[in-house]
Amino acid sequence: MEVDMMRVSSSGQIFLPTKMRKALSISEGDFLAAYATDEAIVLKPVRLPTVEEFSAWLDEARAWAAEAGYGEEDMAGIVKSVRRKKRT
């Protein structure tokens, strides 16, 4: 693993070296998730799925729900219960 040194600007910004951006296919406007541990910061590119990928995941979820015996009316109740838990 290659190590690159970066300097933090007065506004807290850093510059990712070109070689690193190219290796990870990071372009202007892309999002990075930042994770902090005791003494390390990890940056991970966040990739939105393509329409095709999302559609395939949705098909998998529908197949799983059908196999588990869930119908459309069950899904509405499940979504409501999860949303209620998030608020509390």
Secondary structure, DSSP 8 states (H G I E B T S, - for coil): ---------TTS-----HHHHHHTT--TT-EEEEEE-SS-EEEEEE----HHHHHHHHHHHHHHHHHHT--HHHHHHHHHHHHHHHH-
